[in-house]
Amino acid sequence: MKGSIIQRGETFTAYWFTNDPATGKRKQHSKGGFRIKGLAQAHLNCILGRVDDGSWRPDTSMTVKQLLEEHWLPSQASKELRGASMAQYRLAVRAWIVPYIGGVAVSALTPKIVNKLIATLKTTRTSAGRDGLSPRTIQLAIGVLKSACKWAVLNELLPRNPVAAIAQPRADRPEMKAWSVDEAREFLQKVNSDRMAWAWTLALTRGLRRGELCGLKWEDIDLDRGTLQVNRARVTVEGRAIDSLPKTAAGRRSVPLDATLVTILRAHSATQGRERLMSGGSYESLGYLSADELGQPYHPDTISGWFDKAVKASALRRIRLHDTRHTAASLMLASGVPVKVVSEMLGHASPIITLTFYAHVLPGMAEQAGAALSESLLA
């Protein structure tokens, strides 16, 4: 049955069905208020003809909430995106967009409405007690809105994109900090008895991200061959830690381990083995390297807090845990490691990304390389 007419009180309502482009399922539509059944039937016949020839479009009174929750989110879920990505999208929709402009018709969106949303997100107190969202988070929220509208046009739910001309809000990149060789060496010496010393060492020598350290399992490591596979990341979404795939295909990578790192990891494995024996059967062997005395994985935010305390206790220049990744990259490049090798070690999708982040390290290297070549050819 493509459509029908149903009497409701003193008026008639026309019903018809289409396939939802987001899910492929049938979706019901209706138009009511007809006082004469013949008028309702005539309207339905017209609609069914347009459905058949592909010219029918939904009423543009569709709200932002309906577009995001009923259409766009299901379409993204069907792509089998990373769990962390979907969780971020749902959070953006539920907490940052729908509460403020969910009832606005998508077709009525204007730069003024979107800019007011941006201003609101900058100042509204968050559930964590912070005054306003970070610039990067606001970028995500507006990006979701723009992506949903673009998707609606491509899938013929909207005749035009009302936010196509709206620029993404600017988010300045946080200042990149990195330790010198001496600072990194001093820190590792001071934390060599720390329970997380193995993690701080991998972060500073191989540039692993926090989520990659937290998601690392013993099944990913071959100590005999000296290799480490990055297969997952343990990330925080809405305060909860979940396992997710690395951000890109390049993020799933093999990282070489030298003899010193192998020794450190063997010692950590032995520590966990002793804790398993001492637990009296309470140890849960989930396989995470980053785990407590009963095998339960640490929350990524806990790891960051411990690193901050370790840095403060060391009396060294303050850097964030993520800055250890910058430190590893900068020191590798400064020591002459080819950019392509550094890019692969970090899991960047392209050496261009590495150069974009760390171009400041290269000018001195270029001068040294030029001087060395001149000495070889001209001396």
Sequence and secondary structure as in RCSB ss.txt:
>XXXX:A:sequence
MKGSIIQRGETFTAYWFTNDPATGKRKQHSKGGFRIKGLAQAHLNCILGRVDDGSWRPDTSMTVKQLLEEHWLPS
QASKELRGASMAQYRLAVRAWIVPYIGGVAVSALTPKIVNKLIATLKTTRTSAGRDGLSPRTIQLAIGVLKSACK
WAVLNELLPRNPVAAIAQPRADRPEMKAWSVDEAREFLQKVNSDRMAWAWTLALTRGLRRGELCGLKWEDIDLDR
GTLQVNRARVTVEGRAIDSLPKTAAGRRSVPLDATLVTILRAHSATQGRERLMSGGSYESLGYLSADELGQPYHP
DTISGWFDKAVKASALRRIRLHDTRHTAASLMLASGVPVKVVSEMLGHASPIITLTFYAHVLPGMAEQAGAALSE
SLLA
>XXXX:A:secstr
  EEEEEETTEEEEEEEEE TTTS EEEEEEEEESSHHHHHHHHHHHHHHHHHT     TT BHHHIIIIIIHHH
HHTTT  HHHHHHHHHIIIIIIHHHHTTSBGGG  HHHHHHHHHHHHHSB TTS BS  HHHHHHHHHHHHHHHH
HHHHTTSSSS TTTT               HHHHHHHHHHTTTSTTHHHHHHHHHH   HHHHHH BGGGEETTT
TEEEE  EEEEETTEEEEE  SSGGGSEEEE  HHHHHHHHHHHHHHHHHHHHTTT      BSSB TTS B  H
HHHHHHHHHHHHHHT     TTHHHHHHHHHHHHTT  HHHHHHHHT S HHHHHHHHGGGHHHHHHHHHHHHHH
HHH 
